[in-house]
Amino acid sequence: MKRTGSINSALAFWLAAVAVSLLAQWELTSRRQLAPGAILFLVAAVVAVIGAREIDRLAPASDPMACLHAAAWTKADPTSVRRKVTGAASVALGLALTATSVYRVASTDSSAVALPLWLAAMALVMLGIGLWTSFPWRIPSNRHALSEAFGVAALVALALALRISDLAGIPIDVHGDEAAVGIAARKIVDGQVPNVFGLGWASQPQLSFALEAFTLRAFGNDLVGLRMGSVLPGCLSVALLYGVVNRLFSKRVAALSAFFLATGQLAIHYSRIGENYEQALFASLLCFYLLLRALKDGHDLEFLLAGYSAGLVLSVYIAARLTLVLAILYLVHRAIGDARFTRRNWRGLAVLVLGAFVFFAPQLVTYARDPTSAFTRTSEVFVLSRDNLAHEFDDYKVSSVADVLRLQALNTIEAFNLRGETSLQYGQTAPLLDFWSGALFVLGVAVVTTRLGEARYFLLAAWLWLTLLLGSVLTVDAMFSPHIVALHGTVAVLPALFLETGWRGLSACFPVRGWRVGLSLVVAIALLVGWSNYVDYFKIHVETMEPPSFFTLLSRYILSVNGRYRVYLLADRDSSLKYDTVHFLVPRIDGVDVRDYPLGLPLGRVPERKGIVFVERNRQDVRFAALKREYPRGLEVAHPNTNGYVEFYSYQVERADLLAADPGAYVDHASIPALELTELSPR
């Protein structure tokens, strides 16, 4: 009777926490009341911690990582002497090829020979470790494993459906950074990057643009092909998150987490833009998935692959680099809590370090030549650097570093449930989370933050708080959401974890019907979360928060007329047809940058088979008025963006009218690749 009463009380605390948290979220989003919402969230967090602890005490959740493998050196060795010798030779040859690839990069600054040597080296080391031990993977054959695989595939399919529909049109804006990534990838496709192990645009590893180069080849050398480079890792991350959470908690938490990631508006957006951001989430989850598998099974080959993935997190977008710190902290936590942990895993961890070295070795040449290049990108966004600090002083209207950090922290905390974020890559001016998962997220944060003694909760808490500290509070313009892209998985886990705790409480409180009631509750909340995110992103965000920029609108217009008109851009000195968005979307443009130079009329040169369209942002420009007087038969069109603001005006003049104004004009037989007006020769 006492146990029944206790579980009833625990479940009551859990339900009360959910109710108060939903009320707090309503205060924030509907009434915009910060103080009442914050107080209610604090109360809900305290009640949630009490209820969750009691539920876990009375209906504990098993720890899949608690039953680790026996020591590797005590296992019966199934391999023959011949296999061991062959395996050792294969590893030795792989290391020799690694050294050769490093030498080739260092001596020639080219990856033409080093790249195939590097790939062969990784394959040989992997083969050698497998021959020395065994190959642990098997195709699922029993009904339970197949059902689980089909379930994960269904979640990935859901993620794909939400990420691939109208990919060229949503988001409608093509940010300059997205276009710059496309240009960097296109250079790899065109063979213009001699060393893919070096650094490229924005001091990022060239390998971070390799996936986009592949998708440009596979899906088309255009915006869809570029954005598929984010769709693929975004969808695969759903499966990887399932694998990570399944090894930390349970299949139920894993399925819920994967669903929340698949349908979350934050993850959907960054899986739809052609940046290399989403690779950070994929690489981080892959690293932890392989590390947890290796620790669970104790197989050297899985430790090797975990090492390869550790090298990968250093080769993608900088948001993934924290993963190595988190992995080390997790391993230290496990070693402190288990006296035999190091003795069981020392050999596997040594293999992991070997794998990381083999993967990353060719890139070490670049960093050895200039060690500061490893920190170039991070120093550019560090909030306490001189220029960034001056920017924040002006933006926040404060004069002390303490005030800047306080406001940065406040903006970071408010981003998920109230404020949104500041980047132009996303432009989300509403909460980053939907109403339902946002309320549960706060409760999940409270639970994991108060359980740092358990390694799995410690990992989630460290992942959350260190990312927010290093990726938001200490970086310029918090919350700048691209910097926390590797956190998307954790953001999905926290509400799922608290929701599943209530499900266990219901099952323990009502043994007969509790499981079904819990399932019904979970399904209902999941459907609410999925629908809310769909509406929040595809209706509210897309239609109201992200109007196309001038250069996106200009690029789409040029695409529609480039075959019939040459473009003359009349604007200010900073507006150019060479801007990355235009350069990527219209790679074979025929146009002239007039900038703020005087435009001699009538034009002394005309295209062979085209008219000319003049684009002007300022309708009051005297040059625009002169055009209309010189070519009175032209067609003027206003080009507004989705919020009704006119970004520019176009004035189309047909070739016959151009020649009528100057019959002796020089005729161009080729296009003009976005040259400045002053660069054009008279003939």
N, C-alpha and C positions, 0 to 999 in steps of 0.2 A: 504493500500500500504506500509505503514511504517513497519507493522508487517511482510509482505511478504519479504521486503528487508532485515529485520533483520534476519529472519530465513535463507534466502539465504546466508547471510554473515556468520552466525553461522555454516551452513553446509559446506561452503567453508573453514572455519577454521578447522573443523573436518577432512575434506578430506586432507587438507594440512598437518595436524599433522600426519595422517596415512602415507602419502607419504614420508614425511621427516623421520619418524621413520623407515620405511622400508629401506630407503637409509642409515640411521645410522646403522641398523642391517647388511646391506650388507657391509658397511665399516669394521665392526668388524669381521664378519665371513668369508667374501671372500677375503678382502684385508688385514685383520689383522691390521688395522689402528686404534689405540686406541684413540688418540686425536681427529681426525675428527669425529669418531663415537660418542664420548662423547659429543662434541659440538653440533652435529646434534640432538642427543637425548635431550639435554637441550632445544634447540630451539623447537623441537617437543613437549616437555612437556609443555612449556609455551603456545604454540598455542593450544594444546589440552585442557588445563584448560580454556582458553578463549572461545573456541568453545563449550565445554561441558556445561559450565555455561550458555551460551546464549541459547543453545538448551533446557536446563532444565528450563530456565525462560519462554521461549515461548511455549514449549511443555513439561510441567512438568510431571515427573513420580510420580505416587501416592506412598505413604508410607503405606504398609499394616498394619504396627504396629501403625499407628496414631489413628485408631479407636479401642481403647481398650475397654475391657468389662466394664460394670457398676460395681460398688463396690460390692464385694461378699456378704457383709452383708445386701445389699438392695434387693438381689434377693429373689423371692418367693421360699420358701423351699418346694420341692416336696416330701420330705421324711416323713414317719410316725414316731411317737414316738418309736414304737417297733424297727424300722430299726435303729434309732439313738442309742438306748440302745445297740442293737446287734453290731452296728458298733463300739461304744465306748469300749465294752467288747473285741471285736476282736483286736482293737488297743492296749488295755492294755495287752492282752495276748501276742501279738506280741512283745511288749517292754519287757515283762517278759522273753520271750524266747531269746530275744537279750541279756539280762543281763545274762541269764543262759549260753548261748554260750560263752560269754566273760569269765565267771567264769571257764567253762570247759577248754578253751584254756589256761587260766592263771594257772590253777592248774595241768593240765596234759601235757601241751605243745603238745596236740594232737587235731586234728580236726575230729576224727572219729565220735564223738557224736556232737561236736559243729557245724559241717557243715550242717547236716540236720536240726538242731535247727535254725540255721541262715536262711536257705532257707524258713523254715516254718514261721519264724518271719517276713520276708519281705512279704511273701504272705498274712499273717494275717493283717499286717498293711495296706497293699494295699486294701484288702477286707474291712477292717473297714472304711477306708476313703471313699471308694466307697459307702458303705451302709449309711454312715453319710450324704453324699452329693448325688451323682449319678455316673453312669458310662457314660462318655460323648461320647464314640466312637460308630460310626455307620458304617455299610458296605456301600460303595458308591453304589448308586442306579440310579442316573440320568445319562444321556448320557454324559454330560460334565465331570463329575467326573470319570466315567469309561474310557473315552478317555484319560484323564490325567493319570490315573493309568496304562493304557496300554502303554502310551508313556514312563513313567518312567521305566516300566518293560523292554521295548525295550532297553533303555539306559543301564540298568543293564545287560541285555543279551549281549549287545555289549562289555561291560567291562569284562564279564565272558569269552567271546570268545577270547579276547586278553590276558587273564590271565591264561587260563587253557590249551591251546594247548602246547603240548610237555613240560609239566611242569617239568618232571624229567631232561630234557636236556637243558632247557633255564631258568635261566643262567646255563652254564655248570659248573662253579666253585661253590663249596660248601665251603663257608668261615668257618673258625673255629668257629666263633660266631654262625653261623646258625646251625652247628652241635651241639654246646653246648646247644642251645635252644631245639634242638631235644632230646638230652640226658636228659635235665631237664624234658621235657614233658614225656619222656618214663619212668622216675622214678615215675611220678604220675600215669601213666597207670599201672605200676607194683606194686603199693602200697608201694613204698619205701620212700614216703614223709609223715611223720607222721602229719605234721601241714601245711595245704595249706594256712593258714593265716600268715605264717612267710615269711622270706626272703630266696631266693634261689640263683641260680647262678648270679654272678656279682651284688649281693646285690639288686636284683630286686624282687618284690613281687611274691610269688609262684603262686598267682592267675593269673599272667600275662602269665604263661605257661599252664594254664588250657585249653584254646581253642585249642592249639596245641595237648594237650593230648587227647581231644575229637576227633580231626580230625585224629590223629594216630589210634584211635580205629575205626572210621567210614570209613576211606578211605584207610587204610593200614598202617602198622607199618614200613614205609619206607619214602623215600624222598618225594614222591608224597603226602602221608598223612601229612607229616610235612608242606609242602608248601601250602596245602589247608587251613591251619590255617591263612595264609595271603590272599589267594584268597577270602575267604568268607568275611572278614571285608573290603577288598578292593572293592569288588563289592557292598556291602551294603552301603559303604560310598558314592557311586554315588547317590543312592536314598536319603540318608540323606542330602547330599549337595543340592540336588534339593529342599528338604523341607525347609532347612535353608534359602536359597536364595529367594525362593518363598515368605517367610514371611518377608524378608528384602526389596525386590525389586519387582520382577514380575515373572510371569511364563516364559517369554521369556528369561530373564537373567538367571533364574534357569535352563532352558533346555540347554542353551549354556554352562553354568558352568558345569553342569553334563556331557555334551558331552566332554568338554575339560579335565575333570578329568578322564573320562572313557578311553580316547585315549592318555593321556599324558604319555610320556615315563618314566618320573620320578615316577609317580604313578604306572605304569605298573610294573616297576622293583621291587619296594618294595612290590607289591602285589604278586610277584612270588617267593620271597625268604622266607625261613622258619624261619625268625626272628619274634620277637613279635612287630616289629616296627609299622606295619600297624594298630595295635590295638589302637595306640595313635590317629591316624586320625579318626578312627571309634568312639572312646569314646568322642573325642572333638566335633565332629559333632553331635553325639547323645545328648550330654549335651546341646548344643545350640539349637538343634531342639526342645527338650522337654521344655527348658526354654522359648523359643519364643512362643511355643504353649500355655504354661501356662500363660504367660503375656498377650497373645492375648485373650484367652478364660476365664481366671480367675478361672480355675477349680482346686480345691485342689488336686485332684487325679493326675493331670498332674504336679503340683508342686512337689508332692511326687516322681513321676518317675524322674523328673529333679534332685531331691535330690539323688536318687539312682544312676543316671548317674554321678553326681558330685563325689560320692564315687568311681565310676568305674574309673574315670580319675586318681585317686590316686592309683589305683590297677594295672595299666598297665605300659607300657614303659614310662620312665621319661619325654619324650617329650610332654606328655599330661598334665603335671602338671600346665603348664602356663595357661591352660584353665580356671581354677578357678580364677586366677587373672584377666583374660580378662572378665569373667562373672561379677565379682564384679565391675570392671571399667565400664562396660556397664550399670549395674544397677545404679551406682552412676551418670553416665551421664544422664540416663533417669530421675532420681530423681531430678537432678539439673534443667533440662529443663521442668519438669512438677511438679508443686507444689502438685498435688493430687496423684502422682504416689505411694508414700509410703503409703498413707492412703488406696488406692485401693488394694494394694498388700501385706500389712504387714502380713496378716494371711497366704497367700500362701507362702510367703518367709519363714515364721516360719515352715510351713510344709516341705518346701524344706530342711531346715537345719535338721529337724527331719529325713527325708529320707536319707540324707547324713550320719548322725550319725548311723542309723540302718545298712546301707550298710558297713560302714567302721569300726564299733565298734570292731569286733573280731581282726582286724589287729592292733588296738591301743595297744594291749598287747605287741607286739614286739617293737613298738616305745617307749612305756612307760619304758620298761626294758633298752633300749639303745636309747635315743633320737637322738644321732649322726648318727644312722644307716639310718635315713631318708635322710641324705645328703651325704652318702658315695659315691654313684654313681656320683652325681654332682660334688663333690670335686675332684674326680679322673680325670675329664675332664676340670676342671676350668683352664683357660689359665694362670692365675696369681699365681697358686700354684708353689712352688719352683721348683719341677722337670719339670713341663710343661713349665715354663718360661725359664728355662735353655735350654730345647729342642728347643724352638722357637728362642732364641738368636742364637743358633747354626744353625738352619735351615734358618733363615732370614738373618744371618750375620749382626746383629745389636746388640746394647748394652744397649738400653734404653727401658723401658716399653712403652713409648709413641710411639716409632717406631714399636714395636710389635703390639700395638693396631691399629695403622694406617694401617699397612700391612694386619692385620686381617680384618679390615673394607673394605679395597680395594678388597681383595680376595672374600669377601662376596658379594659385589656389582657386581663384574665381573662374579660371578659364573653363573648367569642365562643367560646372553647374550654373554659371551666370554670364560671364563676360565674353567668352569666345577667344579668338586669337588675333594676331596683328599682321600675319604674312599676306602678301599679295598672291602667293601661290595657292592659298586656300580662301582667304577673305571671309572666314566664318565670324560673323558678328553676333551670333547667338551661341548658347552653350555647346561645347564640343560633344556632349552626350545627350541622348534623348531623355525625356522626362522620367521614364521608368528605370532604365539602367543607370541613369545619373544618381537617382536616390539610392539604389542598391550599391553603387560604386562607393559612396561615402561609407556605408556600413562595412563593406569588404575591406576598405582601407583601415578602418578602426580595428577590425579583427586581426588582420595580418601584422599590423604595426605593434600590437600588444602580445605577439607570440614569437618574438625573435629567438627564443630558445630552441625552436624546431627549425631544422635546416630549410625545409620547404617554404615555411612562412618567412623565414629570414631572407631567402632568395627573392621572393616577391616584393617584400618591403624594401630591400636594398635596390632592386631594379626600379621600383617606383620613385623612391625618394632621391637616390643618386642621380637618376635621369632628370628629375625636376630641378634639382640643384644645379647640376652641371649643364644641362641642356636647355634650361629656361631662366632660372634666377640669375645665373652668371653669364648669360648670353644676351645680346642686345635685343631690346623691344619684346620683353616677355608679355604674353606667351607667343613665341614664334614657332608655330607647330611643326615645321619640317625638322627641327632639331630634336623632337621627341618621337620621331616616327618608329624607332625600335621599341617604343613602349606600348604600341597598340595591342600587343598580345596580353600584356599584364593588365591593361585597362579592361580587356574583355574577361579576364579570369576573375577579377575581384567581385563583380556582381554575381557571376556564376557561382563562385565559391559560397557566398552568403546565401544565395537562393537554395543551393543544394543542402546546406546546413538545416534549413527549415524543412526540407523534404525528409531528411533523416529524423528530425524531431517528430514530424507527423507519423512516420512509420513506427517510431518507438512508442508514441503516445496511443495510437490506435492500430494495433498490430494487424487487424483484419482489413480495414478500409483505409488506413493512413497512407499506404503506398499509393493507392489509386487517387486519393484526394491530393496528395503531394504531386503526383504526375499531372493531374488536371490543372493544379495551380501553376506549375512550372510551364506547361504548354501554353496556358493563357497568357502568362507574363511574357514568354518568348514571342508569342504572336504579336502582343502589344509592342514589344521592343522592335520587332522586325518591321511592322507597319509604320511605327513612329519614325524610324530611321529612313524608311523609303520616302515618306512624306517630307521629312525635314530636309533631305538632300535633294531628291529629284523634283520636288515642287517648290519648297521655300527657298533653299539655298540657290539652286540653279536659276530660278526665275527672279530672285530679288537681290541676292548678295554678290553675284559675280558677273556684272556686265562686261562685255568684251572691251578690252582696251583699244586705244586708237590704232596701235600697230596690228592687233588681231583683226579689227574691222577693216583696216586698210589692206591687209594681206588677203583676206577673203574677197574683197572687192577686186583687187588686182588679178586674183586667180580667175575671176569671171570675165575679165576683159583683156587679159594679157595677150591672147591670140589675135585681138582685133585693134588694140590701141597700145601705143607707147605711153608710159606714165611720166609726167613731169610733176615732182613733188615740190610745191611752193609752201614753205613753212619757215620755221626758225632755224638757227644754226645747229641745234641739237637733234633735229628730226631728219632721219636719213632712211633711204631704201635699203641701206646696208645693215639696219638693225636686225638682231638675231631672229626675231619672229618672222620678219619679211624674208630674210635670207633663207630660213629653213622652209617655210611654207611655199615660197615662190623661188626655187633655186635657179630657174632660167628666166629671170625677169628682164624685161626690156624697159629701161627707165633712166631718168636723169634726176639727180639731186640738185634742185635749184637753190635750196636753203634760203638764205636771206639776200642773195645776190640780185642785182637788177636783171630783168629779163628783157632782152632785146626783141622787139616785135616789128614786123612779122618774123616768125622763125625762119632761119636761113637753111635749115636742114630738116627733112621729113623722111619718115620710113617709106620703104618701097611699096608695101601693100597695107599699111595700117594708118589709122588716124592717130590723134594724140589726145589723151585725157589729162587735164590739169587738176591736181588735187591741192586744195587749200584749206587750212584749219581756221583761218581768220577771214571771214567773208568781207571784212572792211579793208583788206589789203589792197593798196592802190594797184598792184600788179594784176589782181583778179579783175578789177574794174577795167583795166586796160585790155585784158584778154577779151572781155565781152564786147568792147568797142571794136577791136580788131577782127574778131570772128563772131559776128552777131548771130550767125545761124547755129551756134553751139547749143548743147543741151546741158543745163545746170540741174544737178540732183543733190539733195541733202541726204546725209548718211547718219541717222541716229543709232545709238546703241539701244540695248533692251530697256533702259530706264528712260528713254526719250530724249536724252541729251545728244545734240548733233555733234559728232566727233569731227566731221570734215564735210566739205562740199567738193563735188567733182564737176568738171566742165568738159564735155566731150566735143571734140572738133573732128569732123571727117576729113579724110585725105584730100578730097576735092576742094574743100574750103581752105585747107592749108596752102595748096598750090595756087588757088585763085588769089590769095593774098600776096604770094610771092612766086610767080611762075618760074623764076630762075633758081628756086631753092635746090640745094644739093640733096640728092636722093641716097639714103643709106640702104645698102643691100644686106646689112647684118644688124642684129640687135645691139643695144648699148647696155652693158652689164652694170647698171646702177653707178655710173660715173657722176662726178660732180660737174656742174655746169662749167666751172673754170677749167676742167680737165678735157673738155671737148675741143677738138680742133675745128677751125672754121669749115673745113671740108674733110 
